[in-house]
Amino acid sequence: MVHILLMILKIIGILLLIILAIALALVLALLFVPLRYRLKADYHGTPRGYAGVSWLLHLLTYRAEYGEAGLVQKVKICGICLWRSDKSREAADEAVETVLSDEEQALYEEMRADDEERYGALSAQEIGRPEDNTGAETAPEFGAEVSPEAGAGASGEPKTATESGTAPEFGTGTIQQTDDGDSGKCGKKSGEARASKDHFRTEAQGDPEPETASRAGLFSRVISKIKGILQKLRFSFRAFCDKLKSVREMACTVREWIGDEKNKASVRLLLRQAKRLLKHVLPRKGHAQVTFGFDDPSVTGQVLTFLSPFYSLYGRVLELHPVFDRSVLCGEADIRGRIRLASLLWLCFAVYRDKHTWNLIRKLRK
């Protein structure tokens, strides 16, 4: 019985060790097996591109290709395609076409049924419709007399002062026409003359009190505006002085921060780690070739003159082929690189290990 129990414990221990070894192997693979990438581009009239990422001897791969068919993406595990963008796109297009065809068929049937009902109703009305002459209005006979009072009552127009026979008051300036036309004209002229005399009299006499009140109000408004402008200038000057003080304090703080030796060491550490990070992430292998030319050969020469001082930077990777007799532009590029997770974590750990630098980064983030 004890022998069987020990055998079971032994088997369980072996299984646990195997699981632990697999987990440790996966962790080490994630840390030390690099993620490799490759970028390719080609331009000969039409642009084409390729981007690929692989991990652990192409156990897991991702590819993206751009060409005449558009962008096509693929994800593979152990060479088996798990996802492909063009298949999903084709399936979506087919589904859309199927839905649209069904909707169009249903709409066509509904429109056809409506047309049949409409045309059937119209034909039935045309067949069974009697002649309708009841709505015709009767016109008055020729020569029939129409009383003017009835016409005026029908039109609904109000009667004027002349129709009612009342005369306006003298001097109002509006005299309605009565039977005696001469008296109406005289009354109108006399009313206009009296109104003009009263108007000139009030203008000549004037009222001094409203004029002085308006001048006093204008003077007070001008003074209030001047006071408001002076107050605004004072407030703006104070704000400007406060800004100058804040800028001076900030300059003093920056000067003290730069002069601190610990801050200088932190800045040097950050710059050094950033440089190492770029060196690790940037492509390690690559080759590019560009053929270019312009209609004017002098422009091609000027471009080469501008690029010649930087030959030490791109000479190992980039090849330039100038053409002086025609206008042309084509080229191709192929670059490769790798990113290792352990290296990135080590660079970050070096920054985290320096407490002053880590606290400085936390302050900047806040």
C-alpha positions as CSV (number, residue, x, y, z in Angstrom):
1,M,0.0,0.0,0.0
2,V,2.8,2.4,0.9
3,H,4.6,1.4,-2.3
4,I,1.6,2.4,-4.4
5,L,1.2,5.7,-2.6
6,L,4.9,6.5,-3.2
7,M,4.5,5.6,-6.9
8,I,1.5,8.0,-7.2
9,L,3.4,10.8,-5.5
10,K,6.4,10.1,-7.8
11,I,4.2,10.4,-10.9
12,I,2.6,13.6,-9.6
13,G,6.0,15.1,-8.9
14,I,7.3,14.2,-12.3
15,L,4.2,15.8,-13.9
16,L,4.7,19.0,-11.8
17,L,8.3,19.1,-12.8
18,I,7.4,18.8,-16.5
19,I,4.8,21.5,-16.2
20,L,7.3,23.7,-14.4
21,A,10.0,23.1,-17.0
22,I,7.5,23.9,-19.8
23,A,6.5,27.2,-18.1
24,L,10.2,28.1,-17.5
25,A,11.0,27.3,-21.1
26,L,8.1,29.6,-22.3
27,V,9.3,32.4,-20.0
28,L,12.8,32.1,-21.2
29,A,11.6,32.0,-24.8
30,L,9.6,35.1,-24.3
31,L,12.5,36.9,-22.7
32,F,15.4,35.9,-24.9
33,V,14.0,34.7,-28.3
34,P,13.9,37.9,-30.4
35,L,10.9,39.2,-32.3
36,R,12.1,39.6,-35.9
37,Y,10.6,42.0,-38.4
38,R,11.1,42.6,-42.1
39,L,9.9,45.5,-44.2
40,K,10.0,45.6,-48.0
41,A,8.8,48.3,-50.4
42,D,8.9,48.5,-54.2
43,Y,7.9,51.3,-56.5
44,H,7.9,51.0,-60.3
45,G,4.9,53.0,-61.3
46,T,2.6,51.4,-58.6
47,P,3.5,51.2,-54.9
48,R,3.8,47.8,-53.3
49,G,4.8,46.9,-49.7
50,Y,5.3,44.0,-47.4
51,A,5.7,43.8,-43.6
52,G,6.3,40.6,-41.7
53,V,6.8,39.7,-38.0
54,S,7.9,36.3,-36.8
55,W,8.8,34.7,-33.5
56,L,10.5,31.4,-32.5
57,L,11.6,30.1,-35.9
58,H,8.4,31.2,-37.6
59,L,6.2,29.4,-35.1
60,L,4.1,32.5,-34.9
61,T,4.0,34.8,-38.0
62,Y,2.1,37.9,-39.1
63,R,2.2,39.2,-42.6
64,A,0.7,42.3,-44.3
65,E,1.0,42.8,-48.1
66,Y,-0.1,45.9,-50.0
67,G,-0.6,45.8,-53.8
68,E,-3.1,46.2,-56.5
69,A,-5.7,44.1,-54.5
70,G,-5.3,46.4,-51.5
71,L,-4.1,45.4,-48.0
72,V,-4.0,41.7,-47.2
73,Q,-3.2,40.5,-43.7
74,K,-2.4,36.9,-42.5
75,V,-1.8,35.3,-39.1
76,K,-0.2,31.8,-39.0
77,I,0.8,29.4,-36.2
78,C,3.1,26.6,-37.2
79,G,2.3,27.3,-40.9
80,I,-1.4,27.0,-40.5
81,C,-3.4,30.1,-41.5
82,L,-5.7,31.2,-38.6
83,W,-7.0,34.5,-40.0
84,R,-6.9,36.2,-43.4
85,S,-8.3,39.6,-44.1
86,D,-9.3,39.0,-47.7
87,K,-11.4,36.0,-46.9
88,S,-13.4,37.9,-44.3
89,R,-13.7,40.8,-46.8
90,E,-15.0,38.4,-49.5
91,A,-17.5,36.8,-47.1
92,A,-18.7,40.3,-46.0
93,D,-19.1,41.4,-49.7
94,E,-21.1,38.2,-50.5
95,A,-23.4,38.7,-47.5
96,V,-24.0,42.4,-48.5
97,E,-24.8,41.4,-52.0
98,T,-27.2,38.7,-50.8
99,V,-29.0,41.1,-48.4
100,L,-29.2,43.7,-51.1
101,S,-30.7,41.3,-53.6
102,D,-33.3,40.1,-51.2
103,E,-34.3,43.6,-50.3
104,E,-34.5,44.7,-53.9
105,Q,-36.7,41.7,-54.7
106,A,-39.1,42.5,-51.9
107,L,-39.2,46.2,-52.8
108,Y,-39.9,45.3,-56.4
109,E,-42.8,43.1,-55.4
110,E,-44.3,45.8,-53.1
111,M,-44.1,48.4,-55.8
112,R,-45.7,46.1,-58.3
113,A,-48.6,45.3,-56.0
114,D,-49.1,49.0,-55.3
115,D,-49.2,49.8,-59.0
116,E,-51.8,47.1,-59.7
117,E,-54.0,48.4,-56.9
118,R,-53.6,52.1,-58.1
119,Y,-54.3,51.3,-61.8
120,G,-57.3,49.1,-60.9
121,A,-58.9,51.8,-58.8
122,L,-58.4,54.4,-61.5
123,S,-60.0,52.3,-64.2
124,A,-63.0,51.5,-61.9
125,Q,-63.6,55.2,-61.3
126,E,-63.3,56.1,-65.0
127,I,-65.9,53.4,-65.9
128,G,-68.5,54.2,-63.2
129,R,-68.2,58.0,-63.0
130,P,-71.3,60.0,-64.0
131,E,-71.1,63.5,-65.5
132,D,-71.0,66.0,-62.7
133,N,-72.6,69.3,-63.6
134,T,-74.0,70.2,-60.2
135,G,-71.0,72.2,-59.1
136,A,-71.2,74.7,-62.0
137,E,-71.9,78.2,-60.9
138,T,-74.6,80.2,-62.6
139,A,-73.6,83.5,-64.1
140,P,-75.9,86.4,-64.0
141,E,-78.0,87.1,-67.1
142,F,-76.9,89.8,-69.5
143,G,-78.5,93.1,-68.7
144,A,-79.4,92.3,-65.1
145,E,-79.2,95.3,-62.8
146,V,-77.0,95.1,-59.8
147,S,-77.6,97.7,-57.0
148,P,-74.5,99.6,-55.8
149,E,-75.4,99.2,-52.2
150,A,-75.4,95.4,-52.5
151,G,-72.0,95.5,-54.3
152,A,-70.6,97.6,-51.5
153,G,-72.0,95.4,-48.8
154,A,-70.6,92.3,-50.5
155,S,-67.2,93.8,-50.9
156,G,-67.0,94.6,-47.2
157,E,-65.1,97.8,-47.6
158,P,-65.6,100.4,-44.8
159,K,-67.1,103.7,-45.5
160,T,-64.9,106.7,-45.5
161,A,-65.6,110.0,-43.8
162,T,-67.0,111.5,-47.0
163,E,-69.5,108.7,-47.4
164,S,-70.7,109.2,-43.8
165,G,-71.0,113.0,-44.4
166,T,-68.9,114.1,-41.4
167,A,-66.4,117.0,-41.9
168,P,-63.0,117.0,-40.2
169,E,-62.0,119.5,-37.6
170,F,-60.4,122.8,-38.6
171,G,-56.5,122.8,-38.5
172,T,-55.9,119.1,-38.6
173,G,-54.4,119.2,-42.0
174,T,-56.6,116.5,-43.4
175,I,-59.8,117.6,-45.1
176,Q,-62.1,115.1,-46.8
177,Q,-63.7,116.0,-50.1
178,T,-67.3,117.2,-49.7
179,D,-69.7,118.7,-52.1
180,D,-68.1,122.1,-51.8
181,G,-64.6,121.5,-53.1
182,D,-63.3,125.1,-52.7
183,S,-64.0,125.2,-48.9
184,G,-62.2,121.9,-48.4
185,K,-59.1,123.2,-50.2
186,C,-59.0,126.3,-48.2
187,G,-59.3,124.4,-44.9
188,K,-56.5,122.1,-45.9
189,K,-54.1,124.9,-46.7
190,S,-54.9,126.8,-43.5
191,G,-54.3,123.6,-41.4
192,E,-51.0,123.0,-43.0
193,A,-49.9,126.6,-42.5
194,R,-50.8,126.5,-38.8
195,A,-49.0,123.2,-38.2
196,S,-45.8,124.6,-39.9
197,K,-46.0,127.8,-37.8
198,D,-46.2,125.8,-34.5
199,H,-43.3,123.6,-35.6
200,F,-41.1,126.6,-36.4
201,R,-42.1,128.2,-33.1
202,T,-41.1,125.3,-31.0
203,E,-37.8,125.0,-32.8
204,A,-37.1,128.7,-32.4
205,Q,-37.9,128.8,-28.7
206,G,-36.3,125.5,-27.6
207,D,-36.2,123.9,-24.1
208,P,-32.9,124.6,-22.3
209,E,-33.4,122.1,-19.5
210,P,-33.3,118.8,-21.7
211,E,-30.2,120.1,-23.5
212,T,-28.3,120.8,-20.3
213,A,-29.4,117.4,-18.9
214,S,-28.2,115.6,-22.1
215,R,-24.8,117.4,-21.9
216,A,-24.4,116.4,-18.3
217,G,-25.3,112.8,-19.1
218,L,-22.8,112.7,-22.0
219,F,-20.0,114.2,-19.7
220,S,-20.7,111.5,-17.1
221,R,-20.6,108.7,-19.6
222,V,-17.2,109.9,-21.0
223,I,-15.8,110.1,-17.5
224,S,-17.0,106.6,-16.6
225,K,-15.5,105.2,-19.8
226,I,-12.2,106.9,-19.1
227,K,-12.3,105.4,-15.6
228,G,-13.0,101.9,-16.9
229,I,-10.1,102.1,-19.4
230,L,-7.7,103.2,-16.7
231,Q,-8.9,100.4,-14.4
232,K,-8.4,97.9,-17.2
233,L,-4.9,99.2,-17.8
234,R,-4.1,98.9,-14.2
235,F,-5.3,95.4,-13.9
236,S,-3.4,94.4,-17.1
237,F,-0.3,95.9,-15.8
238,R,-0.6,94.0,-12.5
239,A,-1.2,90.8,-14.4
240,F,1.9,91.4,-16.5
241,C,4.0,92.1,-13.4
242,D,2.7,88.8,-11.9
243,K,3.6,86.9,-15.0
244,L,7.1,88.4,-14.9
245,K,7.5,87.3,-11.3
246,S,6.3,83.8,-12.1
247,V,8.6,83.6,-15.1
248,R,11.5,84.8,-12.9
249,E,10.7,82.2,-10.3
250,M,10.5,79.5,-12.9
251,A,13.8,80.5,-14.4
252,C,15.4,80.4,-10.9
253,T,13.9,76.9,-10.3
254,V,15.1,75.6,-13.6
255,R,18.6,77.0,-13.0
256,E,18.7,75.4,-9.6
257,W,17.4,72.1,-11.1
258,I,20.0,72.1,-13.8
259,G,22.8,73.0,-11.4
260,D,22.0,70.0,-9.2
261,E,24.5,67.2,-9.7
262,K,21.9,64.5,-9.1
263,N,19.6,65.9,-11.8
264,K,22.6,66.0,-14.2
265,A,23.3,62.4,-13.5
266,S,19.7,61.5,-14.1
267,V,19.6,63.3,-17.4
268,R,22.8,61.6,-18.5
269,L,21.3,58.2,-17.6
270,L,18.1,58.8,-19.5
271,L,19.9,59.9,-22.6
272,R,22.2,56.9,-22.4
273,Q,19.3,54.5,-22.1
274,A,17.4,56.1,-24.9
275,K,20.4,55.8,-27.2
276,R,20.7,52.1,-26.3
277,L,17.0,51.6,-26.9
278,L,17.1,53.2,-30.4
279,K,20.2,51.2,-31.3
280,H,18.4,48.0,-30.2
281,V,15.1,48.7,-32.1
282,L,16.5,50.2,-35.3
283,P,17.1,47.8,-38.2
284,R,20.4,45.9,-38.2
285,K,20.4,44.8,-41.9
286,G,19.0,46.6,-44.8
287,H,19.5,47.7,-48.4
288,A,17.8,50.3,-50.5
289,Q,18.1,51.5,-54.1
290,V,16.7,54.6,-55.6
291,T,16.8,55.7,-59.2
292,F,15.8,59.3,-59.9
293,G,16.0,61.9,-62.5
294,F,14.5,65.2,-63.7
295,D,13.9,66.8,-67.0
296,D,16.5,69.5,-66.2
297,P,19.9,67.8,-65.6
298,S,20.9,70.8,-63.4
299,V,18.2,69.9,-60.9
300,T,19.5,66.4,-60.6
301,G,23.0,67.7,-60.0
302,Q,21.7,70.0,-57.3
303,V,20.0,67.1,-55.5
304,L,23.2,65.1,-55.6
305,T,25.1,68.1,-54.2
306,F,22.7,68.4,-51.3
307,L,22.9,64.7,-50.4
308,S,26.7,64.3,-50.8
309,P,27.6,65.6,-47.3
310,F,25.4,62.8,-45.7
311,Y,27.0,59.9,-47.6
312,S,28.7,58.6,-44.5
313,L,25.3,58.1,-42.9
314,Y,23.5,56.3,-45.8
315,G,26.3,55.0,-47.9
316,R,26.3,51.5,-46.5
317,V,22.5,51.1,-46.8
318,L,21.3,53.4,-49.6
319,E,22.4,53.4,-53.3
320,L,21.5,56.4,-55.5
321,H,21.4,56.1,-59.3
322,P,20.9,59.5,-60.9
323,V,19.5,59.8,-64.5
324,F,20.3,63.0,-66.3
325,D,18.5,62.5,-69.6
326,R,14.9,61.9,-68.5
327,S,12.5,62.2,-65.6
328,V,12.2,59.0,-63.6
329,L,11.6,57.8,-60.1
330,C,11.7,54.2,-58.9
331,G,13.2,52.2,-56.1
332,E,13.1,49.3,-53.7
333,A,14.0,48.8,-50.1
334,D,14.5,45.8,-47.8
335,I,15.3,46.2,-44.1
336,R,15.4,43.7,-41.2
337,G,15.7,43.9,-37.5
338,R,14.9,42.2,-34.2
339,I,13.6,43.2,-30.8
340,R,14.4,41.2,-27.7
341,L,12.1,41.6,-24.6
342,A,14.9,40.9,-22.1
343,S,16.9,43.8,-23.5
344,L,14.0,46.2,-23.1
345,L,13.3,45.1,-19.6
346,W,17.0,45.5,-18.6
347,L,17.1,49.1,-19.9
348,C,13.9,49.9,-18.0
349,F,15.3,48.2,-14.9
350,A,18.5,50.3,-15.0
351,V,16.3,53.4,-14.9
352,Y,14.1,52.0,-12.1
353,R,17.1,51.1,-10.0
354,D,18.2,54.7,-9.8
355,K,15.7,56.1,-7.2
356,H,16.4,59.7,-8.0
357,T,15.7,59.2,-11.7
358,W,12.6,57.2,-11.0
359,N,11.2,59.9,-8.7
360,L,12.0,62.5,-11.3
361,I,10.0,60.6,-13.9
362,R,7.1,60.3,-11.6
363,K,7.1,64.0,-10.9
364,L,7.2,64.8,-14.6
365,R,4.3,62.4,-15.2
366,K,2.2,64.2,-12.6
